[in-house]
Amino acid sequence: MNPLLELTRIVQAAAQASSDADQVELIVESIHRAVGVDVCSLYISQPDHSMLLAASRGLDPRSVGHTLLPEGTGLVGLAARSRHPVNVAEASAHPDFRYVAETHEDAFHSFCGVPLVRGGQVIGVLVVQSREARLMSEEELAFLVTLSTQLALVLPMDPAAISRARGTSQRVRGVKGAPGVGIGKAWICDRDDLYKVPDKACADPEADLRQWHALLEQVTQEVEQERRSLEPGLSDAVTAVFSAYQMLLGDSQLRDGVAMRIRAGQWLPGALRQTVQHFADVFLAMDDPYLRARHEDIHHLGNKLYAAWTGNDARPVSSGKGPVVLVGSKLSVSDIAACHPDRLQGIVSFEGSTLSHTAVLANALGVPAVMGTGGLKQLNNGDTVIVDGNVGQVLLRPAASVKREFRRLQQAEQALKGELAELVNESATTTDGQRIRLFANTGLLADISPGLANGAEGVGLYRTEMPFMLSDTFPSEEEQEHIYRQVLGAYAGKPVYMRTLDIGGDKPLPYFPIEEENPALGWRGIRFCLDNSALLMTQLRAMLRAGRDSDNLHILLPMVSNTGEIDALRSLLDDALAQLGDEGYPLKRPPVGIMVEVPAAISLLPTWAPRLDFVSIGSNDLSQYLLALDRNNPRVAAAYDHLHPAVLREVARVTAIADEVGLPLSLCGEMASDPAAVLVLAGLGIRTLSMSAARIPRIKWLLRTISQADAAALAQRALHMEHAADIRELLQQALRERGLERLLNST
C-alpha cells in the first residue's frame, strides 16, 4: 500500500460523495479495503455526546444507525474522552471494554480507535478491528491518525446529520443572507449550467455573431421586464440590482470577449462560457469577501444568456398557489422575479455569501434568505422548508411542533418589523439623551437605496473597488466620477465616507497581477496606492470632481500604518486640488481621515491628530490583526470574536485617544451590527456606527431603549472580564433584562 496515494484517494472520494450517507459508507469501505482489517466502523458524536454507529464493514449491518454508546462508554468512549488513539491487541481484556451484543463483535479481538477532531471538538471515532489479537503497527496507526485528521475536515458540518434517515427532519447550517423566518414548499430552481458547456468548433462564425447580438438584446429586454415585475411598491434597491445586470450586459468587455472567441473558431456557448469564467474567476480569486461575491453575479448572467440560447428558461413556479421557498445552487434575480412576491417566503442558496446579489435583493424585498448551505441532496420539490435567516439555518421537513414554534417566531418578527418601521425617521437617541448616528456600509449602487429606506444618516464606508474590478483596464477619471457622483447625490446633505482603492496583495487586479507569499501583510491598501500614485491621483481627482456640487464627501484611507503614508496622501490631495483649480473647478478641500485597522496605528494616533479630520475603526480587520485569526478560515473561525477582551480594550484605547485629541470617531464592521457589542460601543462613547442597511432599524431600537449610563456601566464590567464567552453572556443577559431578547433571535 502506498499511504500517500491511499490517503489522497480516500479523502477525495469522501469529499465528492453524493450524500452524507454515501460519504460515510464510502469511508469505511475504502479503509476496510486499504488497511486489510476485518472491521472498519465510524462512530459519530451526537448532541448529548453519545456515540452512534453510523457506518460499518464487518459488524452486524442491523446495528448501524441504532447502536448508541453513552458518553465515555467503552473503548470508543475512551478514544473520544482522551482524544488519543486506543490501540489494544485484546479488547476484552481492557478495563474500559464494553461488549455490545447487537453488533456481534464476539469474533474480533484487536481494537484500534482514533478520534476525529474538528474545531477542538471530537466529532467521531474511527475504529478498525481484527480477528487476530494484534496491535496495529506504527505505520498502520500513523496512516489512520493522518487519515482521521483529514476526514474530520470533509465530514458534514453537522455530523449528527449523517445518521438521519431520508425523509426525516433535518437541520442544515449556512450563512445569514437576509433576516427573518419563512415557511413554504421547496421549489428547486435547477437548469442547465453554462459552466458544463464543452468547447466545440464553430461551423458559421458570422451566424453565431448575429445570434450573440440578438441574445444580448433579448436578455436585456427580459431583465427590464423582470425589474418592472418586482418594482411596484418596493424600494429602489430592486431597480438598482437589475441595473447592475444591465450594466454587465452593456459592458464592452463581455460583448467583445465573446465575439473575439467566436471569431477565433469557438461556438457561441463555448465562447460565452470562456468569457464568463474569465471574469468570474478574477473575482473568485479575491480574498476580500465583498469582491469575491461578485463572481456570482457574472455566473448568474451567463446562465441566463445560456438559458435564452437553449430556450429552457421557463420557470413553472410562476404559476400555482401557496407559499414557496426557492432553492438552488445559483439562484438569480430572474428566479426571484418569476415568483409572485406574495408567495415567496424564503430563499435557500447552496452557494454564495451575505454579500451576494441574491442576498442583497432578498434584503431589499424583506425575504428571509440563507446562503452557502451546500447541496441539499435529500430535498425534493414540495418538501416543507423553514428558512431561518436570523441565525443562518434551514430546517427540512420539520415536525408539526417545530413548524408551530417557527410560525410563532415569524409572527413575532412581523410584529417587530412593524414597530421598527415607525422609527425610520427617528434618531438613535438613548433614554438619557445621547444621540448616536447610524450610517450604512455600501459598495454597489444596489446597496444605496436600502440604507436610505432604513433611515441611514450617511455612508460610513463606501468601497470604491468595483469600477476597477469590472474593467480590463484601469477605469478613467470620468468613469469613476460618474459612479461617485451617483453615490454622493443619493445621500445629498448626508456625509459619505469614500475609502480610497483598497486593492493589491490579496486582491490583485486582472490586468495587474501580484503574487506574494503573505498577501494579508503585503502590498495592499494605501501602500499599493502610493506606490502607484498616478492611479491614486486619478481617483482623488474623480472624487473631488464628483463632490464639487456638494459638501458631503469625506476621504478615508485604508491600512495606514506610518506617518509617511498620511503625508504622501495629503501632498497628492494638495496637487489634485491645485490641478483642478487651474482647470476651472472651484473646489473645497474635503475632510480626510484614516481607518484604524492596523494595530500600529493606535499608538501613533496622537502624533497624527494634526494631520487628520476624523478616524474610523475598521473592526473586522482590526480584530483579525489583533487576534491573528482569519474569520473566513473555517479551521480557526470559531475562535474569532470581536468581543474578545483584547479587541474591546484596544477599541476603548482608540476611543480615549480620539476624545483626547479631538478627532471625530466612527466604527464600521460587524461589531456595529451586533447588539451585544453595541452596548459596549455606546458605553465607551462611540457616537457614529456604520453597518449593513438591514441592521439599522434593530440597532436604532436598541439605542432608543437603553441609557448611556447603563451602557457605560456594562462597558466597564466587560473591560475587566477575561473571556469573550463571559462578556457575551453578560451583554446578552443585559438585553434580556431590558426586554430586548427579540434582538438575540435576529442577529
C-alpha positions, 0 to 999 in steps of 0.5 A: 500500500502506498499511504500517500496515494491511499490517503489522497484517494480516500479523502477525495472520494469522501469529499465528492460523495453524493450524500452524507450517507454515501460519504460515510459508507464510502469511508469505511469501505475504502479503509476496510479495503486499504488497511486489510482489517476485518472491521472498519466502523465510524462512530459519530458524536451526537448532541448529548455526546453519545456515540452512534454507529453510523457506518460499518464493514464487518459488524452486524449491518442491523446495528448501524444507525441504532447502536448508541454508546453513552458518553465515555462508554467503552473503548470508543468512549475512551478514544473520544474522552482522551482524544488519543488513539486506543490501540489494544491487541485484546479488547476484552481484556481492557478495563474500559471494554464494553461488549455490545451484543447487537453488533456481534463483535464476539469474533474480533479481538484487536481494537484500534480507535482514533478520534476525529477532531474538528474545531477542538471538538471530537466529532467521531471515532474511527475504529478498525478491528481484527480477528487476530489479537494484534496491535496495529503497527506504527505505520498502520496507526500513523496512516489512520491518525493522518487519515482521521485528521483529514476526514474530520475536515470533509465530514458534514458540518453537522455530523449528527446529520449523517445518521438521519434517515431520508425523509426525516427532519433535518437541520442544515447550517449556512450563512445569514443572507437576509433576516427573518423566518419563512415557511413554504414548499421547496421549489428547486430552481435547477437548469442547465449550467453554462459552466458544463458547456464543452468547447466545440468548433464553430461551423458559421462564425458570422451566424453565431455573431448575429445570434450573440447580438440578438441574445444580448438584446433579448436578455436585456429586454427580459431583465427590464421586464423582470425589474418592472415585475418586482418594482411596484411598491418596493424600494429602489434597491430592486431597480438598482440590482437589475441595473447592475445586470444591465450594466454587465450586459452593456459592458464592452468587455463581455460583448467583445470577449465573446465575439473575439472567441467566436471569431477565433473558431469557438461556438457561441456557448463555448465562447460565452462560457470562456468569457464568463469564467474569465471574469468570474474567476478574477473575482473568485480569486479575491480574498476580500469577501465583498469582491469575491461575491461578485463572481456570482453575479457574472455566473448568474448572467451567463446562465441566463444568456445560456438559458435564452440560447437553449430556450429552457428558461421557463420557470413553472413556479410562476404559476400555482398557489401557496407559499414557496421557498426557492432553492438552488445552487445559483439562484438569480434575480430572474428566479426571484422575479418569476415568483409572485412576491406574495408567495415567496417566503424564503430563499435557500442558496447552496452557494454564495455569501451575505454579500451576494446579489441574491442576498442583497435583493432578498434584503431589499424585498424583506425575504428571509434568505440563507446562503452557502448551505451546500447541496441539499441532496435529500430535498425534493420539490414540495418538501416543507422548508423553514428558512431561518435567516436570523441565525443562518439555518434551514430546517427540512421537513420539520415536525408539526411542533417545530413548524408551530414554534417557527410560525410563532417566531415569524409572527413575532418578527412581523410584529417587530418589523412593524414597530421598527418601521415607525422609527425610520425617521427617528434618531438613535437617541438613548433614554438619557439623551445621547444621540448616536448616528447610524450610517450604512456600509455600501459598495454597489449602487444596489446597496444605496437605496436600502440604507436610505429606506432604513433611515441611514444618516450617511455612508460610513464606508463606501468601497470604491473597488468595483469600477476597477474590478469590472474593467480590463483596464484601469477605469478613467477619471470620468468613469469613476466620477460618474459612479461617485457622483451617483453615490454622493447625490443619493445621500445629498446633505448626508456625509459619505465616507469614500475609502480610497482603492483598497486593492493589491496583495490579496486582491490583485487586479486582472490586468495587474497581477501580484503574487506574494507569499503573505498577501494579508501583510503585503502590498495592499491598501494605501501602500499599493496606492502610493506606490502607484500614485498616478492611479491614486491621483486619478481617483482623488481627482474623480472624487473631488470632481464628483463632490464639487456640487456638494459638501458631503464627501469625506476621504478615508484611507485604508491600512495606514500604518506610518506617518509617511503614508498620511503625508504622501496622501495629503501632498497628492490631495494638495496637487489634485486640488491645485490641478483642478483649480487651474482647470476651472473647478472651484473646489473645497478641500474635503475632510480626510481621515484614516481607518484604524485597522492596523494595530500600529496605528493606535499608538501613533494616533496622537502624533497624527491628530494634526494631520487628520479630520476624523478616524474610523475603526475598521473592526473586522480587520482590526480584530483579525490583526489583533487576534491573528485569526482569519474569520473566513478560515473555517479551521480557526473561525470559531475562535474569532470574536470581536468581543474578545477582551483584547479587541474591546480594550484596544477599541476603548484605547482608540476611543480615549485617544480620539476624545483626547485629541479631538478627532471625530470617531466612527466604527464600521464592521460587524461589531456595529451590527451586533447588539451585544457589542453595541452596548459596549460601543455606546458605553465607551462613547462611540457616537457614529456606527456604520453597518449593513442597511438591514441592521439599522432599524434593530440597532436604532431600537436598541439605542432608543431603549437603553441609557448611556449610563447603563451602557457605560456601566456594562462597558466597564464590567466587560473591560475587566472580564477575561473571556469573550464567552463571559462578556457575551453572556453578560451583554446578552443577559443585559438585553434580556433584562431590558426586554430586548431578547427579540434582538438575540433571535435576529442577529 
